């Protein structure tokens, strides 16, 4: 992968999302379409964005019984995504079925712990030991299930990469130096995540909400 940056196109208007992607396409390696985008624009929106010519990452975070997740994976074959997410907390059988149902050229990666959660948040949901330990547990489970990789914060990717050498690691919640973290709690810089072993760097607001998105994307690309 020549450029690991995937721009998060979670915008409410399809025309605005396409316009932004066209502006920065020379400085990103792919486009991430999340739940907000998919619920608003569906298959049509994905097809329109795909015309830009960059790989599509469908960040749907599928989480249900194995049969339902497998059926959902089959329903998006026509969109030919490069990457699709499921929740590792759905369990090994669900992840196995998701991978079996995925398209031949689609990487299935499991979300471990959302970057908006910290140790206190996890404890309130009944998960002891903190985000780091939970990420490692779920990464091990995803590897056992035969997935291609996982989604984790930049704070955990180094430790997971050390025990899963051939894994594919998606890191969201990234912020450039001096960038605002907003609702993200476990952030690192794009350069730090890349150095720790990240395969894909998901970046949204630091580019999409910049006064000059092209300059912002170029600046982040220049640090890698």
C-alpha positions as CSV (number, residue, x, y, z in Angstrom):
1,X,0.0,0.0,0.0
2,X,1.6,3.2,-1.1
3,X,-0.6,5.6,0.9
4,X,-2.1,4.2,4.1
5,X,-4.4,7.1,4.7
6,X,-8.1,6.3,4.4
7,X,-10.3,9.4,4.6
8,X,-13.5,9.0,6.7
9,X,-16.3,10.4,4.5
10,X,-19.0,10.4,7.2
11,X,-20.9,13.4,5.8
12,X,-24.7,13.8,5.7
13,X,-24.8,15.0,2.1
14,X,-23.6,12.7,-0.7
15,X,-22.6,15.6,-3.0
16,X,-20.4,17.1,-0.3
17,X,-18.8,13.7,0.4
18,X,-18.0,13.2,-3.3
19,X,-16.7,16.7,-3.7
20,X,-14.3,16.3,-0.7
21,X,-13.1,12.9,-1.9
22,X,-12.3,14.3,-5.3
23,X,-10.4,17.2,-3.8
24,X,-8.1,15.1,-1.7
25,X,-7.9,11.9,-3.8
26,X,-4.2,12.5,-4.7
27,X,-3.2,12.5,-1.0
28,X,-5.2,9.6,0.4
29,X,-5.0,5.9,-0.3
30,X,-8.7,5.0,0.2
31,X,-12.1,6.1,1.4
32,X,-13.9,5.0,4.6
33,X,-17.7,4.9,4.6
34,X,-19.2,4.4,8.0
35,X,-22.6,3.7,9.5
36,X,-23.8,7.2,9.2
37,X,-23.0,7.4,5.5
38,X,-24.4,3.9,4.7
39,X,-27.7,4.5,6.5
40,X,-28.1,7.9,4.7
41,X,-27.0,6.8,1.2
42,X,-27.0,3.0,1.0
43,X,-25.7,1.0,-1.9
44,X,-26.3,3.9,-4.3
45,X,-24.0,6.2,-2.2
46,X,-21.2,3.6,-2.1
47,X,-21.5,3.0,-5.9
48,X,-21.2,6.8,-6.5
49,X,-18.2,7.2,-4.2
50,X,-16.5,4.1,-5.8
51,X,-16.5,6.0,-9.2
52,X,-13.7,8.2,-7.8
53,X,-11.5,5.1,-8.2
54,X,-10.1,4.6,-4.7
55,X,-10.5,1.5,-2.5
56,X,-13.6,1.5,-0.4
57,X,-13.6,0.6,3.3
58,X,-17.1,-0.2,4.6
59,X,-16.9,0.5,8.3
60,X,-20.3,-1.1,9.3
61,X,-19.1,-2.8,12.5
62,X,-21.5,-5.7,12.0
63,X,-22.5,-7.4,15.3
64,X,-25.3,-10.0,15.4
65,X,-25.8,-13.7,15.4
66,X,-23.5,-15.6,13.0
67,X,-26.1,-16.3,10.4
68,X,-27.3,-12.7,10.2
69,X,-23.8,-11.3,9.9
70,X,-23.0,-13.8,7.1
71,X,-26.1,-12.8,5.2
72,X,-25.2,-9.1,5.6
73,X,-21.7,-9.8,4.3
74,X,-23.2,-11.6,1.3
75,X,-25.5,-8.6,0.6
76,X,-22.6,-6.2,0.1
77,X,-20.6,-8.4,-2.3
78,X,-21.9,-6.3,-5.2
79,X,-20.2,-3.2,-3.6
80,X,-16.8,-4.9,-3.8
81,X,-15.4,-3.3,-0.6
82,X,-11.7,-3.6,0.1
83,X,-12.3,-3.8,3.9
84,X,-15.3,-4.5,6.0
85,X,-15.5,-4.3,9.8
86,X,-17.3,-6.6,12.3
87,X,-17.2,-6.4,16.1
88,X,-14.8,-8.9,17.7
89,X,-17.2,-9.0,20.7
90,X,-19.6,-10.9,18.5
91,X,-17.6,-14.0,19.2
92,X,-15.5,-16.5,17.2
93,X,-18.3,-18.2,15.4
94,X,-19.7,-14.9,14.1
95,X,-16.3,-13.8,12.9
96,X,-15.6,-17.1,11.2
97,X,-18.9,-16.9,9.4
98,X,-18.3,-13.3,8.4
99,X,-15.0,-14.2,6.8
100,X,-16.4,-17.2,5.0
101,X,-19.2,-15.0,3.6
102,X,-16.9,-12.1,2.5
103,X,-15.9,-11.4,-1.1
104,X,-12.7,-13.0,-2.3
105,X,-10.8,-9.7,-2.3
106,X,-12.3,-8.3,0.8
107,X,-10.4,-8.0,4.1
108,X,-12.5,-8.6,7.2
109,X,-11.2,-6.9,10.3
110,X,-12.6,-7.0,13.8
111,X,-13.2,-3.9,16.0
112,X,-11.6,-4.5,19.4
113,X,-12.3,-1.4,21.7
114,X,-13.7,1.8,20.2
115,X,-11.3,4.7,20.5
116,X,-14.0,6.7,22.2
117,X,-13.8,4.4,25.2
118,X,-11.3,4.4,28.0
119,X,-10.7,2.1,31.0
120,X,-13.4,3.7,33.1
121,X,-16.0,3.3,30.3
122,X,-15.1,-0.4,29.9
123,X,-15.4,-1.0,33.7
124,X,-18.9,0.4,33.6
125,X,-19.9,-2.2,31.0
126,X,-18.5,-5.0,33.1
127,X,-15.1,-5.3,31.3
128,X,-12.2,-5.4,33.8
129,X,-8.5,-4.9,33.1
130,X,-8.6,-1.9,30.9
131,X,-8.6,-1.1,27.2
132,X,-5.1,-2.5,26.5
133,X,-5.8,-6.0,27.9
134,X,-9.3,-6.1,26.2
135,X,-7.8,-5.2,22.8
136,X,-5.2,-8.0,23.1
137,X,-7.8,-10.6,24.1
138,X,-10.1,-9.7,21.2
139,X,-7.2,-9.5,18.8
140,X,-6.2,-13.0,19.7
141,X,-9.8,-14.2,19.2
142,X,-9.9,-12.5,15.8
143,X,-6.7,-14.2,14.8
144,X,-8.1,-17.6,15.9
145,X,-11.2,-16.9,13.9
146,X,-9.2,-16.5,10.7
147,X,-9.8,-12.8,10.2
148,X,-7.4,-10.6,8.3
149,X,-6.8,-8.2,11.1
150,X,-8.3,-5.9,13.7
151,X,-9.2,-2.3,14.4
152,X,-7.6,-0.8,17.5
153,X,-6.2,2.5,18.7
154,X,-2.6,3.6,18.1
155,X,-1.9,2.9,21.7
156,X,-2.4,-0.8,21.3
157,X,-1.3,-1.5,17.8
158,X,2.4,-2.0,18.6
159,X,1.7,-4.7,21.2
160,X,-0.8,-6.5,18.9
161,X,1.6,-6.3,15.9
162,X,4.3,-8.0,18.1
163,X,2.1,-11.1,18.5
164,X,0.4,-11.0,15.1
165,X,3.2,-10.3,12.6
166,X,1.1,-10.8,9.5
167,X,-2.0,-9.0,10.7
168,X,-3.7,-6.1,9.0
169,X,-4.2,-3.3,11.4
170,X,-6.6,-0.4,11.0
171,X,-6.1,2.5,13.4
172,X,-8.7,5.2,13.7
173,X,-8.9,8.1,16.2
174,X,-5.7,9.7,14.9
175,X,-4.8,13.3,15.5
176,X,-1.9,15.4,14.1
177,X,0.4,17.2,16.6
178,X,-1.6,19.9,18.3
179,X,-4.9,18.5,16.9
180,X,-8.0,18.4,19.0
181,X,-9.1,15.0,20.2
182,X,-12.9,15.8,20.4
183,X,-14.8,12.6,21.4
184,X,-11.7,10.4,20.9
185,X,-10.0,9.3,24.2
186,X,-7.1,7.1,23.0
187,X,-5.3,9.0,20.3
188,X,-1.9,9.1,18.8
189,X,-0.4,10.9,15.8
190,X,-0.5,9.2,12.3
191,X,3.3,8.9,12.3
192,X,3.3,7.2,15.7
193,X,0.6,4.7,14.6
194,X,2.4,3.9,11.4
195,X,5.7,3.4,13.2
196,X,4.0,1.0,15.6
197,X,2.7,-1.2,12.7
198,X,-0.6,0.3,11.5
199,X,-1.6,-0.9,8.0
200,X,-4.4,1.7,7.5
201,X,-4.7,5.1,9.1
202,X,-8.3,6.3,9.3
203,X,-8.5,10.1,9.4
204,X,-11.7,12.1,9.3
205,X,-12.2,15.5,10.9
206,X,-8.5,16.7,10.8
207,X,-9.0,16.6,7.0
208,X,-12.8,17.0,6.4
209,X,-13.2,19.9,8.8
210,X,-10.0,21.7,7.9
211,X,-10.2,25.1,6.3
212,X,-8.2,23.7,3.4
213,X,-8.7,19.9,3.3
214,X,-6.2,19.4,0.5
215,X,-3.5,21.2,2.5
216,X,-4.4,19.2,5.6
217,X,-4.2,15.9,3.8
218,X,-1.0,16.8,2.2
219,X,0.5,17.8,5.5
220,X,-0.5,14.5,7.2
221,X,0.8,12.6,4.2
222,X,4.1,14.4,4.5
223,X,4.7,13.1,8.0
224,X,4.5,9.4,7.0
